[in-house]
Amino acid sequence: MLEIISTTALFLIILSFLVLLHEWGHFIAARIFGIAVEEFGLGFPPRAAIIKKGKRTTYTLNWLPFGGFVKLKGEQGESASDSDSFVAKPIWQRIIVLGAGVFMNIAFTVLVFTIGFSIGMPQSIDGLSASADIRDKHIQVIGVLSDTPAALGGLQAGDIIEKIDGVEFPSIASVQEFVGTKSGIELPIDIKRGGQKRTLRIAPSIRGENTKATFGIELIAIGTVSYPLPIAFYEAGRTTIALVQTIFQTLGSAIRTLQFDGFVGPVGIAKHTAKAAELGFSYLLNLMALISLSLGIFNVLPIPALDGGRILFALIEGVRRRSMRPEIENAIHLIGFVILLGLLVLVTARDIGNLIR
């Protein structure tokens, strides 16, 4: 029970920090362009207390502990005649303000990866540059196929394989070569899981068209990789770009096939947070960067109620040279918000079902 509480608290802290970082981007950009920020809230309404009532901004504490928000003057189309109103500003300034939260999430991702690659971050050791310093090399399970000896024997993704039948292996190929000749023979597998060592006994088998025995697992050769700071920054940028491409490819595939099994909600993220915390600080750092990037990309999608949807409306206004009636635009954003909330409920229900199973 204590573990569940601590994991939930850690998840809420991480998610709230990343959402607040996103909102801080909006806040700073609005201040730069002279847009009045009426409220900066920690958490979501209903309001619990006023932390500070400044000359220009009221800072509040709210009951729902999921991030925060900024309330800009004129963001609903009101106060159009006031010079410090959001709606009174040029379109390019509004777009920058709307996109500033996404920029903060991406910038934070690069920063976290830069720190991670400087101090050492778990990474595949295949094809690394000569400047990489690699330590703590090991072979790790990244996937377990269903209805296989590994699944039935208790191997899990994240397990580090230390020995099989008392033998240490320098590469994935050497593991496959050794196991391939042991069909039906129960082998002791020494693993490390969450810092604890244990031994499983699993007999590999020949499946389908394979000619060699397998456990039914996917492996990766991982090491703690670090770089000099300038190269760490370059690798951080390269990794972030690669992740952006992967996320958009995954999203595009999901939309084309209408299969969203790869996406998780708060419950799923909390589960991954618990796993990352169990594996160590560097894994948690990696997960924070990925959540931050995912949050930024999700918000930039051209969907009503999201930053991307509001940017789309600003661009349409620029093309039409006149704005949409505020009540119509607000109604569209409200419908988008309700749909997104419904999708969140469905994904969360699926995550809870997977957790129970």
Secondary structure, 3 states (H helix, E strand, C coil): CHHHHHHHHHHHHHHHHHHHHHHHHHHHHHHHCCCCEEEEEEEEEEEEEEEEECCCCEEEEEEEEEEEEEEECCCCCCCCCCCCCHHHCCHHHHHHHHHHHHHHHHHHHHHHHHHHHHHCEEEECCCCCCCCEEEEEEEEEEEECCCCHHHHHCCCCCCEEEEECCECCCCHHHHHHHHCCCCCCCEEEEEEECCEEEEEEECCECCCCCCCCECCEEEEEEEEEECCHHHHHHHHHHHHHHHHHHHHHHHHHHHHHCCCCCCCCHHHHHHHHHHHHHHCHHHHHHHHHHHHHHHHHHHHCCCCCCHHHHHHHHHHHHHHCCCCCHHHHHHHHHHHHHHHHHHHHHHHHHHHHHHHC
